[in-house]
Amino acid sequence: MSRLITFTNAFLIDGAGEAPRPDAKVVVEGPCIKEVSTGGNSGGALKGRVIDLKGKTLMPGLIDMHVHPGNVEPSLTETVKLPPAGYVHRVTRTLEADLAQGFTTLRDAAGLDVGFKAAIDQGLIKGPRLLLSITPLASSVGYPDQVVPPRNSLGIKPEVCDGPDQVRKASRRTLGRGADQIKVFADGEVVSQSPYDRTGPGNVKFNGEELAAAVQEAGSMGCYVMAHTYCPQAILNCARAGVHTVEHGNLLDRETARVMAQQGTCYIPTLTVYDLARKSELMQLDDKTRDKLAIVAEKGLEAVDLAYQAGVTIGSGSDIIGPAQGRKGRELMLKAQIMSPMEAIVSATRTNAEIAGLGDQLGTIEAGKLADLIVVDQDPLQDLQIFEQGLHHVRLVMKAGVVVKDLLNGS
């Protein structure tokens, strides 16, 4: 017999962008939402476990579309030094903390392998639903003689490839490792893993033909390409090649934003990582990296504003690394400097679910969808910063109908 859980007297933010509904009732049966009702329509006998949410907010589980839980140290050089068992335990703690903060789904932007997803699915790790990129694709710029350092002690390293044929083969290898999407480095990096890489933001690394090859290979397996970008030319190359999501994009200009909207290219800004790095709250940076950061850090909000004005679909990511992993929820507050608080919440729920191709299962609270739900101890629309302290303010987390965190009774 399927288990029943009924939430009553909830202040409901359903993730679809509609006005909040007070006195809501949500019934969960097994892994799915069975019923959603409010006010005079929320009567009837209460069955199963009843959870009274008077004074609290019920909303969809959060989704972060650009994370690196595998980057457990401030630099990949330090992460690689960790022994495999120690590394796995560090990642496990991050994933468990992410779930406890209310993030029920994460898209890893490269570094984790399918073992983490299997461990979560088997109940060995209490973690979010994972969408994996595994091995990112990078051009040979910065990697002479194919010398590619690993991202961690499990041996995960970028696939170095040049030209459409090599990109196709690299994409197929990555998909064969269980990737849910292909990640490409289409632009230079602020923090590069390669000691030989002298490029930075604005140095385009893949051309249109190479990107189109990755898009075609991903499409043949029913998935898509996400691209690390900063400058307009890299973003334009991606949009015209059919890349699904542009990440970071801090140097976006108005015309490029218009093309993105026209092409249906989605945008995943990652404001938090630059905000914290600029304040030296994330890591200590060398002069070279600090100079590259200065190029992009001040432009992040402007890029979001340009995309917003152009009508680009804007999702939500954070890109947090190292010891600041617990501050992923800061992204919503930063984004709300451009959009409304409700729109910021929608970007991390319904919009992210739709971008990931999971809009029929996740992102909103409605009958038939998976019951990924969180309970917050106050109205987040009045203070989005509470998500940055999610371990405290998120009182209950449910993933696919299973309660994985419950602090409602002070336990």
ABEGO torsion letter per residue (X at the ends): XBBBBBBBGBBBBAGAGBBBBBGBBBBBBEABBABBBBEAAABEBBBEBBBBABGBBBBBBBBBABBBAABABABAAAAAABBAAAAAAAAAAAAAAAAAAGBABBBBAEGBBAAAAAAAAAGABBBBBBBBAGBBBBBABGBBGGBBBBABAAGBBBBBBBEAAAAAAAAAAAAAAGBABBBBBABBBABBABAABABBBGBBABBAAAAAAAAAAAAAAGBBBBBBBABAAAAAAAAAAGBABBBGGAABBAAAAAAAAAAGBBBBBBAAAAAAAAAGAABBBBAAAAAAAAAAAAAAAAAAAAAAAAGBBBBBBAGBBEAAAAAAAAAAAAAAAABBAAAAAAAABAAAAAAAGAAAABGBBBBGBBBBBBBBABBAAABAAAAAAAAAABABBBBGGBBABBAAAGX
